[in-house]
Amino acid sequence: MLQIAKLAKKSWQSPVARGISFISAMRYSTKAFSLLRLIIVARLLGNQAPEQLGMFGIALLIIAITEVFTQTGINIILIKSSDKLKKYLDTAWGISIVRGFIISGLIWLLIPWIVNFYRAPGLQVYLHWAAIIPILRGFINPGIISYQQNLQFGRESLLRTSLQLIDGLVGLIFAWILGSALGLIWGVILGVLTEVILSFYLFKPWPSLTRFKFSLIWPLFKETKFVIVNGMVVYLNENLDDILVGRFLGTAGLGYYQTAYKLASAATIEVGSTVRDTLYPIYAKIIDKQNSFKKLESQVQWRQIIFYAVILGPGLLLAKPFIELAFGASWLIITPVLQILLISGALRGLMVAWFPIFILADQVKQNFYNNSLSTIIMIVGIVWLAPRYGLVGAAWAILISVILVLPFLWIAKKRSIKIILEKSGSFPNPQALIIKSINKDIASPTPASN
């Protein structure tokens, strides 16, 4: 027992263990609450739930699309070093504010077309309220990335969890008062407003528009251009299915589909996202140590594979009874959809976790090419299968697009690792304390990733 306690203490001293633990706790506590909220709203709204949840999903989808296609990729660059944060803080904030107003204006201009595209008049009020969100987000202090930059995962997790709980609780209360999923939009608005306030209360120095420098815009763009383009493609790859499903199967069909997707991603894609967000700053710290980097990457890869293998069995078997118990018999239509999306989500989770490797190897374009191919396959698949086989056809299109691209992305990842190892000597000297801690953590032998 004492030996186990010592091993647990040793593991906890590692930034890797702490980071994944904190971020996992954050993601899954908020995800669990979000799913609970989804179940309550589905029960609360009864037969109207699929359609209203579909309109809520479309509103958030439109915001996300406009944000992605006007993104700057600045945060990823700022995380690299405290010097970059100090240099670009004021300019990044100014760009963020302008971008927020542009996004909101685009949404307002597109509202008539969007409502007509989905043939859902009730969608208009959702979009009017949703257009407020990008403006508020634009005022968030870029210094909020300091927690990630300094590997303060506990504080980052506490902040994100608090914001998600505010969003969720307020949204649930308003949905109950209004008898409509529109209340969920109000919850998002209050959550973002809280984040703006906390970003200035918790993080200094404060940005100022008086120190905005036009001369820094182009250098920022040069550093982030492939990150921006890749972000667009990744988002389309992950969300274009919602646009097409909503178009072919209506807002109710989209409500069913998004519910199945959220359930599947909570157990699969979220794991990959947690690994990605945790490992990017850690990889950046140890990248000059070839053995540490290689062992850590291999260890993470194998643990992910084992996790997905363990979770898929019960997930596939218990999908039907869980849906019936949580949502009711009328939702059993999503059972096969959930099962297919669990498999595709596990594969996607693996692929998502590879992204930091592409960034550090300056090979984001490889990720971009493969995600572009996956997106094209997905579009063709949904357009062909969804009208013929409904929700199940859409789910199969997602799985096919992931399976066909996975081998190519795996090869690109191995090449990127080779690039990192070959040029590791040119990277800045990492922090010795962190290297020492991580070396201890990964000292035990693991299966080679070749």
N, C-alpha and C positions, 0 to 999 in steps of 0.2 A: 504493500500500500504506500509506504514511504517513497519507494522508487517511482511509483506512478505519479505521486505528488511532485517529485523533483522534475520528472519529465514534463509534466504539465506546466510547471513554473518556467522551465527552460524554453518551452515552445512559446509561451506567452510573451517572453522577452523579445521575441523576434517581431520586427515591423510587419513582416508578411502575415504572421499568425494574427497579430492584433488588428492589422488592416482588414483582412478578410473577415475576421470575427465581428468587428464593429460595423463594417459596411453590410455584411450579411444580416446582422441584427437589425440595422436600419431598414434595409430593403424588405425583409420578410415581415417585420412588425407592421410596416406601413402597407405592404402588399396584402397581408392578412386582414388588416382593417379595411382596405379598399374592397377586397372580395366580400367581406362581411357587409359593407355598405351596399355593394352591388346586389347581394342577396336580399337585403332589407328593402331596397328600392324596388326590386323586381316583385317582391311580395306586396309592397305598398301600392304600386301602380296597377297591379293585376294584369288584365289583358292589354292595357295600353303600354306596358313596360317595354316590350321589344321595340316598338315604334319610337317611343320617347327616348329610350337609351340610344337608339340609332341616331336621332337628331342631336343628342348631346355629343355622341362620338363624332359626328360629322363636323360640328362646331369646333371641337378641339383639333380635329384633323386639318381643317382649313387654316387654323392658327399655325399649327406645326408646319404645314407645307409652305406658307408664306415666310415663316421664320427660317426654315431650312434654305429656301432659295434667296434669302437675303443675309445669310449667316456670314460671320467674319472669321470664325475659327480662332479668334484672339485668345480665348481662355487656354486652349491647348498650348499656345506659344508662351503665355505668361507663366504657366506652371513650370516651365523649364528652369527658370532661375529668378531669384529675387531682384536681380538687376533689371531684367526685362519688365517685371511688374512695375518697378519704380519709373522706368523710362516711358512706358506706354500707358500708365494708369489713366491720366487725364484724357488723352486722345482716345483710348479705348472706351471710356465712359461717354464721351461726346458722340462717338460713332454709334454706340448702343442706343442712346436717346433718339438720335435722328432715325435710326433703323426702326425703332419701335413705332414712331409716328408713320413712317412709310408703310409698315406692315398693316397698321390699323386702317390707313387710307385705302390700301389695296383690297382689304376685306370688304370695306363699305362699297367700293366700286363693283366688286364681284358678287355682292349679295343677290341681285336679281337673277344673274346667270346661274348661280349655285342653286337657288330655290327652284328654278326651272329645270336644271339638270337632274335633280333628284325628285322632281315632281312632288314637293313637300312644302306647301305654303306655311305650315307651322314652323318651319326651320328658320324663318326670317327673324323672329324675336330672339332665338338662340344666338344667331350670328351678330345681331346688334349688341348684345351684352358681351359676347366673346371678343369683339373688336377692342374693348377696353384693356384687355389683358396684355397685349404686346406693348402698349404705351407704358403701363406700369412696370413691366419687366425691363424696359429700357433704362430705368432709373436705378437699377440694382448696382451697388458699388462693386466694380470688378475685383476689388481687394478681397472679396469673399472667397476667392480661390486660395487664399493663404493657408487654410487648413490642409488642403491637398498638397500644396507645395512643401509644407513643413511636416508632412506625414502625421498630422494630428487627426487621425481617423475617428477617434472617440468623439471629439468636439464636432467634427463634420457630420457624423452620424446623428448626434443629439440634435443639431440644428435642423437637418433634413427631416428627421422623424417628427420634430415639433411642428414644422411647417406642413407636413403631410397630414398630421392629425388635425390641425386647425382647418385645413382645406376640407378634409373628410367630414369632420363633425359639423361644421357650419353648413356644408352642402347637404348633409343628411337632414339637418333641422329645417332648412329652407325647402327641401324637397317634400318633407312631411307637411309643412305649413301651406305650401302652394299646391300640393297634390300633383307636382310636375317635376320632371327631371331638370327643368330650368334652374331649380334651386341648386343643383350641382355646379352650374356655371358660376352662381354667386359665391359658392364656396371657394372655387378656384381664384376668383377675383380677390377675395379677402386674404387667401393664402399668399398670393403674390404681393399684395400690399404690405403684409406682415414681413415678408422677406426683404422688401425695400427698406423698411424701417430698421430691421435687425442688421442689415448689411452696413449701415452707417453707425449703428450703436456699437457693434462688436469689432469693426475693422477700421484701422487707421493706417496711413493718412487718408483723409477724404479726397476724392477726386474733385477737380474744379474745371469748369468750362473756360475760365480765363487763362488756363495753362494749356489749352488745346493747341496742338501743333499739326498743321496741314502737311508739313514736311515728313511726318512719321506715317502717314496713311499708306504711301506706296511701299515702304519697307515692311510694314505689317502685312500688306497683301502678298508680297513676294514670299514671305515665310509661310503663309497660310493657304496659298492658292489651291494646292492639291488636297489639302485637308477640307477646304470648302467644297470643292467639286465632289470629292469622295463622300462628304456628308450628305450632299444632295442625293447621290445615287443610293447610298445606304438607306436613307429615309424612304425613298421611293420603293426600294426593295422590300422594306419592312411595312409600308403603309399603303402602297398603291393598291393592294388587294382590297382594302377597305373602300377605296373610291370605286373600284369596279364592282365589288359585291353590292354596294349601295345602289349603283346604277342598274345592275341587272336584276337584283332580288329585292329592291326597295328598302326603305328605312327599317321595317320590321325584320327583314332578312339580315340587314346589317347589324341590328341589335342582337340577334341570335349569334351571328358569326363573331362579333367582337367579344361577346361574353365567353364563348368557347376559347377564343384566342387569349383572353386575359387569364383564364384558368390554366391553359397550357403553358403560357410564357412565365407564369409565376413559379412554376416548378422547373423550368428549363432555361429559357433565354435570360431570365433575371440572374441565374447563377453565372452565366458567361459575362454578363454586364458587371456583376460584382467583381469577378476576377480581373476584368479589363480595367475598371476604375481603380482597383487597389494596386495592380502591378505596374501601371504606367509610371507613376512617380518613383516606385521602388526600382524598377528596371533602369530608370534614368540615373539612379544613385549608384548602382553596382555595375554599370555597363562596361567599365574599364577593367573589371575582373572576369576574365573569360570563363574560368571554372565555376565561379559563383553564378554567373548568368546562365550558363548552359545547364547546370544542375537544377537551378530553380525552375527554369522553363520546362524541363523534362518532368520534374516532380509535379508541377501544377497540371501539366497535360494528362498525366496518368491518373491523378486524383479526380480530375473532371470526368474522364472516361468511366472510372469505377462508379462515381456518383450517379451518372446518367444511367448506367446499366442497372444499378440498384433501384432507382426510382421509377423507371419505365414499367417494370412488371406490375407492381401494385397500381400504378396510375392507369394502365390500360384495363386491368381487371375491375377496378372499383369506379370507373368513370360513370357507368349507368346508375348504380345505387346512390352515388354522391349527388348527381344531378337531380334525381328524383327527390331525395331528401332535402336538399338545399333550395331548389327552385320550384319543384312541383312536377307532376307528370306532364304538363303541357310543354316543358322544356326538354323532354327526352329526345327531341329532334336533333339536338346538338351532340348527342353521345358519340356517333361515329366521327363527327367533325373534331371533337375534342381528342379522340384517340389518335387520329392522323396528325393533328397539330402537335401533340406531345412528342411524336417521333421527329417531326421536322424541327420542333423547338429545341430538342436535345442536340441535333446536328448544328443548328444555328448558334446555340450556346457555345459550342466548341469554337466555331468560326469567329464569333464576336470577341472572344478572349485573345485572339491572335493580333488584334489591331495595334496594340502598343509596339509589337515587334516591327510592324510595317512602318510606324512613325519613326522609331529609333534608327531604322535602317535607311530612312529616306526613300522608302519604297511604297508609299501610300498609293501611288499610281497602279501598282499591281493589285492592291485591294480594290481599287476603283474599277479596273478592267473586269475583274471577276464578278463584282457586284453588279456591274452593268449587264453582263451576260445573264446573271441570275434574274435580274429584273425583266429583261426581254423574254426569257423563258416563262416567267411567272405571268406576264401580261398575256402572252399567246395562250398559255394554259387556262387562265381564268376566262378569257374571251371565248375559248372553245368549249370548256367543260362546265362552267357555271350555268349558262342557259340550258344545258342539257341535263345536268345532274344536280343542280341546285347547290346547297351548302357543301355537300360532300365533294362535288366536283371542284369547288373553289379550294377546299383543303388539299385535295390531291395535287392541284396545280402548284401550291406552295411546296409540298414535299418533293415533287419532281424537280422543281427549280433548284432546291437545295442539294439534292443528291447529285445532279448533273454537274454542279459547279464545285462541290467539295474537293474532288481530287486535284483540280487546278489550283485552288486556293492553298491546299496543303503543300503542293510543290513550291508555290510562291513563298510560303512561310519558311520552308526549309532554306530556300535561297537567301531570304532576308536574314535569317539567323547566321548563315555563313558570312554574309556581308558585315554584320555586327561584330562577329568574332575576328574577322580579318582587320578591321579598322579600330578595334577597341583601344589600342594604344594612343589614338589621337583624341579620345574623349577627355574632358576635364577630369581631374583627380577627384574621386567621390569622397564622401565623408567616411573617415576611418571607422568611426563608432558603428555606423550602420552596416558597413561591410563586415565587420567583426561579428555583429549580431546575426546577420543573415548567413554568414559562413557556418556559424554554429548550428543554425536551424536546418541547413541542407547538407550537413556533413554525412548523414546516413545515406548509404547507397540506394539508388532508385533505378528502375528499368530505364535503359538508355532509349532516347527518342530517335536514335541513329544519328 
